[in-house]
């Protein structure tokens, strides 16, 4: 079975065609600048040169058609016809409260996704556009929606409710949803395999650390709490996002400093976090380089970042009554051993001891804890595309 995994952004589209017998991608591609001058598709196939197409793409329909043409191309393709694509798995950021697992897309699902736009106005619209485009080009191929929020639907009420009037939850669904669920689910399963234990017998804390980031408490294979909230703005300090702040800061910015609500939103989402604290960059590599040269604000930004993550690890340690395993994943978590070490410093009181020699790895699966550590520590490359493909295959097989 071949599963096409599609992840649509507002002007981009990432895709992988995965052979589910081997669980390896036949092709990996990226379409950039959709609807913008300079549209380009780049497809990679192992053992071949990159296949690059530069051609105008006015919308996602054009992009999807180009992707399918690239996959069946006589010279650069990997399949002979679209009949060899058994299903398409779509990453959808927000599934609200209705969907706690992946679903086959039908008219009812599409209607609900439209309703969820108000909960994820930046992410859900391009996700929906991608599904619609694929449906037009592949009318007889099953489409499956895999939600970032679904994994966190197992959180108990005391974890997902805010201290707001209950009516706001009942009428407007204001609550903690959490994100990065596909990644948290994938790496927790890999961690359990590495420990040769049933995930139902483990307490795992997973740290998905990229330019955005979140920490999740996974007890017996289920998410019981996560750092991101109603939106991906809450939680740890991130590349450009503030993470947790006193909500009264918002009214202060508006009433006392004259900010508009749009300016506040831009400030908290695009100008804060590591960028705002360091004044250097939102790229952690740049900030680490500046810190190594004695830049105080760069080092301060890193310290605030580490501290914000340590607090969540400590909180989730208590929430689960201990932890068996701590996992680092995503771009920074997988590759930046300096970040893993900075976060683990001071967690020895919880039995979390990182081995500085074992930890000198980037982008590969490794146990990096000391032999004496009571809590196993892993660096695990995430594979959200494979997780989406697995869930898609499971849904299709069980139809």
C-alpha positions as MATLAB code, in Angstrom:
seq = 'XXXXXXXXXXXXXXXXXXXXXXXXXXXXXXXXXXXXXXXXXXXXXXXXXXXXXXXXXXXXXXXXXXXXXXXXXXXXXXXXXXXXXXXXXXXXXXXXXXXXXXXXXXXXXXXXXXXXXXXXXXXXXXXXXXXXXXXXXXXXXXXXXXXXXXXXXXXXXXXXXXXXXXXXXXXXXXXXXXXXXXXXXXXXXXXXXXXXXXXXXXXXXXXXXXXXXXXXXXXXXXXXXXXXXXXXXXXXXXXXXXXXXXXXXXXXXXXXXXXXXXXXXXXXXXXXXXXXXXXXXXXXXXXXXXXXXXXXXXXXXXXXXXXXXXXXXXXXXXXXXXXXXXXXXXXXXXXXXXXXXXXXXXXXXXXXXXXXXXXXXXXXXXXXXXXXXXXXXXXXXXXXXXXXXXXXXXXXXXX';
ca = [
       0.000    0.000    0.000;
       1.230    3.498   -0.907;
       0.025    6.460    1.145;
       0.461   10.063   -0.014;
       0.935   12.398    2.960;
       0.079   16.051    2.345;
       0.813   18.997    4.645;
      -0.474   22.295    3.247;
       0.577   25.741    4.401;
      -0.754   29.041    3.118;
       1.791   29.214    0.281;
       3.575   25.873    0.588;
       2.910   22.148    0.395;
       5.057   19.368    1.838;
       4.441   15.815    0.673;
       5.727   12.264    0.946;
       4.674    9.124   -0.879;
       5.301    6.282    1.575;
       5.445    2.555    0.827;
       3.744    1.067    3.885;
       5.358   -2.351    3.421;
       8.791   -0.855    4.092;
       7.551    2.318    5.870;
      10.056    4.211    3.718;
       9.307    7.211    1.482;
       9.394    6.599   -2.248;
       9.518   10.364   -2.789;
       9.756   13.462   -0.596;
       8.789   16.857   -1.941;
       8.211   20.508   -1.199;
       6.209   23.033   -3.201;
       7.004   26.650   -2.330;
       5.646   30.085   -3.224;
       2.182   28.898   -4.288;
       0.325   31.904   -5.688;
       3.532   33.952   -5.572;
       6.049   34.733   -8.291;
       8.826   32.159   -8.355;
       6.735   29.036   -7.606;
       8.916   25.926   -7.382;
       8.595   22.191   -6.718;
      11.538   20.170   -5.415;
      11.227   16.369   -5.266;
      13.820   14.038   -3.773;
      14.103   10.326   -4.484;
      16.841    8.286   -2.835;
      19.700    7.596   -5.216;
      18.670   10.264   -7.730;
      19.348   13.923   -8.342;
      16.717   16.382   -7.129;
      13.841   16.937   -9.533;
      13.099   20.677   -9.683;
      10.226   22.329  -11.529;
       9.934   26.102  -11.661;
       6.549   27.091  -13.059;
       3.718   29.465  -12.089;
       1.186   27.965   -9.643;
      -1.760   30.225   -9.026;
      -3.282   28.068   -6.270;
      -3.144   24.730   -4.426;
      -5.043   23.014   -7.249;
      -2.100   23.786   -9.534;
       0.325   22.626   -6.839;
      -1.437   19.289   -6.261;
      -1.600   18.632  -10.022;
       2.132   19.316  -10.284;
       2.847   16.960   -7.343;
       0.862   14.140   -8.938;
       2.514   14.754  -12.312;
       5.946   14.605  -10.637;
       5.119   11.318   -8.907;
       4.090    9.623  -12.196;
       6.661   11.323  -14.437;
       8.249    8.822  -16.870;
      11.786    9.880  -15.928;
      11.624   11.355  -12.438;
       8.529    9.673  -10.996;
       8.233    6.682   -8.649;
       4.880    5.185   -9.693;
       3.314    4.421  -13.083;
      -0.141    5.828  -12.381;
      -2.216    7.490   -9.655;
      -3.976    4.156   -9.162;
      -0.909    3.161   -7.136;
      -1.814    5.778   -4.499;
      -4.185    3.947   -2.166;
      -5.091    6.873    0.090;
      -4.100   10.409    1.012;
      -3.411   11.421    4.615;
      -3.803   15.137    5.305;
      -2.274   16.915    8.261;
      -4.976   19.117    9.797;
      -3.944   21.362   12.669;
      -7.247   21.704   14.515;
     -10.000   19.129   14.946;
     -11.692   20.819   17.890;
     -13.381   18.631   20.483;
     -15.249   16.446   18.013;
     -12.348   14.396   16.696;
     -10.171   12.399   19.075;
      -8.782   10.289   16.228;
      -8.225   10.439   12.478;
     -11.271   10.263   10.192;
     -12.176    9.602    6.569;
     -13.069   12.934    5.015;
     -16.702   13.368    3.990;
     -19.068   16.331    3.705;
     -19.771   16.327    7.455;
     -16.053   16.416    8.259;
     -15.458   19.269    5.808;
     -18.292   21.262    7.357;
     -16.819   20.816   10.828;
     -13.334   21.792    9.623;
     -14.840   25.044    8.367;
     -16.317   25.610   11.831;
     -12.854   25.072   13.345;
     -11.332   27.888   11.276;
     -12.108   30.325   14.087;
      -9.948   28.173   16.389;
      -7.009   27.998   13.935;
      -7.424   30.859   11.440;
      -3.842   30.629   10.163;
      -3.591   26.863    9.796;
      -6.942   25.239    9.044;
      -7.775   27.220    5.845;
      -4.742   25.954    3.878;
      -5.302   22.444    5.281;
      -8.872   22.567    3.934;
      -7.722   23.953    0.582;
      -5.272   21.048    0.259;
      -8.006   18.474    0.917;
     -10.342   20.095   -1.596;
      -7.593   20.213   -4.219;
      -6.783   16.513   -3.755;
     -10.480   15.572   -3.913;
     -10.758   17.285   -7.317;
      -7.705   15.533   -8.733;
      -8.230   12.124   -7.073;
     -11.995   11.618   -6.939;
     -11.923    7.882   -6.174;
      -9.046    7.959   -3.668;
      -9.923    7.950    0.064;
      -8.922   11.087    1.975;
      -8.115   10.929    5.693;
      -7.748   13.895    8.056;
      -5.117   13.433   10.791;
      -5.397   16.092   13.480;
      -2.607   17.707   15.516;
      -5.087   18.149   18.350;
      -6.530   14.609   18.407;
      -3.866   12.984   20.599;
      -4.560   15.502   23.371;
      -8.306   14.804   23.520;
      -7.591   12.317   26.325;
      -6.699   15.144   28.724;
      -8.946   15.233   31.817;
     -11.153   18.244   32.477;
      -8.883   19.601   35.194;
      -6.057   19.758   32.658;
      -7.878   21.292   29.705;
     -10.190   23.791   31.421;
      -9.093   27.346   32.183;
     -10.121   29.297   35.266;
     -12.706   31.221   33.245;
     -16.511   31.288   33.507;
     -17.669   27.809   32.508;
     -20.087   29.324   29.986;
     -17.136   30.372   27.805;
     -16.225   26.714   27.463;
     -19.808   25.548   26.947;
     -20.756   28.162   24.367;
     -17.465   29.065   22.714;
     -15.261   25.993   23.330;
     -12.504   28.019   25.001;
     -10.197   25.392   26.509;
      -6.739   23.903   26.168;
      -6.413   21.871   22.969;
      -2.696   21.264   22.557;
      -0.790   20.763   19.317;
       2.095   18.716   17.833;
       0.036   15.662   18.847;
       1.171   13.504   15.925;
       4.820   14.061   16.851;
       4.300   13.481   20.584;
       2.434   10.249   19.853;
       5.098    8.981   17.437;
       8.157    9.587   19.610;
       6.475    8.212   22.739;
       5.842    4.953   20.882;
       9.454    4.814   19.711;
      10.664    5.489   23.269;
       8.586    2.573   24.584;
      10.084    0.317   21.898;
      13.595    1.444   22.883;
      12.858    0.547   26.499;
      11.345   -2.812   25.461;
       8.234   -2.016   27.453;
       4.524   -1.660   26.795;
       3.705    2.032   26.475;
       0.677    1.385   28.709;
       3.106    0.744   31.566;
       5.122    3.960   31.156;
       5.041    7.629   32.156;
       6.743    9.638   29.389;
       7.491   13.357   29.065;
       8.034   14.429   25.455;
       9.600   17.737   24.400;
       8.865   18.728   20.788;
      11.297   21.592   20.299;
      11.427   23.494   17.029;
      10.900   27.189   16.368;
       7.572   26.417   17.992;
       7.610   23.939   20.828;
       5.534   22.020   23.329;
       5.934   19.596   26.219;
       3.488   16.741   26.854;
       2.810   14.384   29.757;
       1.957   10.902   28.424;
       0.660    8.414   30.982;
      -0.027    4.838   29.879;
       0.145    5.924   26.233;
      -2.317    8.808   26.583;
      -1.766   12.554   26.732;
      -2.909   13.854   30.122;
      -1.516   17.391   29.793;
       0.377   19.536   27.305;
       1.914   22.994   27.344;
       0.220   24.579   24.304;
      -3.318   25.724   24.944;
      -6.285   27.274   23.151;
      -3.720   28.321   20.545;
      -0.055   27.415   19.896;
       0.953   30.661   21.671;
       0.714   29.258   25.203;
       3.398   27.228   26.911;
       7.171   27.365   26.753;
       9.159   30.289   25.352;
       9.588   29.737   21.586;
      11.468   31.216   18.643;
       9.172   34.220   18.176;
       6.283   33.380   20.536;
       6.127   34.568   24.119;
       4.728   31.419   25.682;
       3.074   31.851   29.086;
       2.543   35.436   30.239;
       0.316   37.258   32.714;
      -2.852   37.913   30.635;
      -3.115   41.386   32.180;
      -0.059   42.337   30.111;
      -2.373   42.354   27.082;
      -4.759   44.915   28.587;
      -1.774   46.959   29.794;
      -0.336   47.069   26.275;
      -3.707   48.161   24.885;
      -4.850   50.595   27.582;
      -1.543   52.111   28.692;
       0.743   51.836   25.671;
      -1.821   52.252   22.896;
      -1.330   48.929   21.121;
      -4.125   47.673   18.859;
      -5.237   44.072   19.295;
      -3.546   43.228   15.986;
      -0.292   44.771   17.207;
      -0.501   42.793   20.432;
      -1.108   39.598   18.464;
       1.887   40.315   16.214;
       4.041   41.187   19.226;
       3.259   37.961   21.093;
       3.416   35.643   18.080;
       6.108   37.160   15.865;
       8.337   39.494   17.895;
       8.711   37.813   21.276;
      10.352   34.633   22.565;
      14.004   34.083   21.709;
      13.905   36.858   19.104;
      12.465   39.441   21.492;
      14.677   38.507   24.422;
      17.945   38.244   22.513;
      17.409   41.064   20.037;
      19.559   38.914   17.742;
      17.523   36.282   15.924;
      14.781   33.684   16.257;
      17.241   31.070   14.974;
      18.672   29.239   17.967;
      21.954   28.620   16.138;
      22.505   32.356   15.750;
      21.625   32.980   19.390;
      23.948   30.228   20.650;
      26.754   31.664   18.513;
      26.162   35.145   19.952;
      26.050   33.754   23.484;
      29.367   31.955   22.974;
      30.907   35.314   22.093;
      29.743   36.851   25.343;
      26.437   38.434   24.276;
      24.548   38.741   27.579;
      21.069   39.045   26.080;
      21.629   36.015   23.861;
      22.666   33.925   26.863;
      19.775   35.331   28.870;
      17.326   34.297   26.135;
      18.677   30.746   26.211;
      18.501   30.630   30.009;
      14.863   31.775   29.975;
      14.107   29.147   27.324;
      15.727   26.319   29.287;
      14.019   27.407   32.493;
      10.566   27.544   30.885;
      10.943   23.939   29.684;
      12.372   22.695   32.998;
       9.274   24.053   34.770;
       6.958   22.029   32.547;
       9.066   18.885   32.955;
       8.895   19.298   36.730;
       5.150   19.950   36.656;
       4.459   16.883   34.536;
       6.713   14.759   36.714;
       4.367   15.606   39.587;
       1.185   15.300   37.471;
       2.054   11.702   36.562;
       3.560   10.739   39.916;
       6.997   10.316   38.375;
       8.446    9.647   34.937;
      10.190    6.712   33.323;
      11.422    8.537   30.276;
      12.210   12.030   28.914;
      12.243   12.505   25.131;
      13.643   15.341   23.014;
      12.490   15.658   19.409;
      11.933   18.026   16.434;
      14.510   20.317   14.819;
      16.108   21.627   18.008;
      15.332   18.696   20.291;
      16.860   16.192   17.849;
      19.876   18.186   16.728;
      20.994   20.616   19.439;
      22.742   18.663   22.165;
      23.616   22.000   23.801;
      19.892   22.613   24.286;
      19.267   19.162   25.754;
      22.110   19.704   28.211;
      20.923   23.189   29.128;
      17.425   21.908   29.872;
      18.563   18.885   31.894;
      20.919   20.924   34.061;
      19.278   21.067   37.474;
      16.902   18.142   36.936;
      19.120   15.726   38.840;
      16.757   16.098   41.812;
      14.154   14.244   39.722;
      16.562   11.454   38.838;
      17.187   12.932   35.387;
      20.931   12.743   34.609;
      22.226   13.403   31.114;
      25.524   11.914   29.902;
      27.495   14.689   28.204;
      29.451   12.245   26.036;
      26.481   10.144   24.912;
      24.619   13.375   24.203;
      27.002   14.523   21.465;
      24.628   13.366   18.736;
      22.607   15.234   16.144;
      19.631   13.958   14.183;
      19.815   10.335   15.257;
      18.036    8.118   17.753;
      20.109    7.767   20.894;
      19.775    7.170   24.601;
      21.689   10.032   26.225;
      21.127    9.386   29.933;
      23.765    8.295   32.404;
      23.686    4.673   33.523;
      22.826    5.961   37.001;
      19.876    8.060   35.769;
      16.544    6.888   37.184;
      14.811    8.423   34.156;
      15.859    7.363   30.671;
      16.614   10.277   28.323;
      16.281    9.882   24.549;
      16.899   12.022   21.478;
      14.428   10.707   18.898;
      13.970   12.129   15.389;
      10.266   12.676   14.838;
       8.482   11.349   11.785;
       5.066   12.964   11.634;
       4.624   11.942    8.000;
       5.034    8.236    8.827;
       2.640    8.599   11.771;
       0.073   10.246    9.482;
       0.552    7.453    6.925;
       0.125    4.762    9.599;
      -3.071    6.320   10.889;
      -4.370    6.726    7.345;
      -3.702    3.088    6.540;
      -5.371    1.949    9.762;
      -8.476    4.009    9.026;
      -8.710    2.752    5.432;
      -8.217   -0.899    6.442;
     -10.942   -0.635    9.081;
     -13.552    1.027    6.845;
];
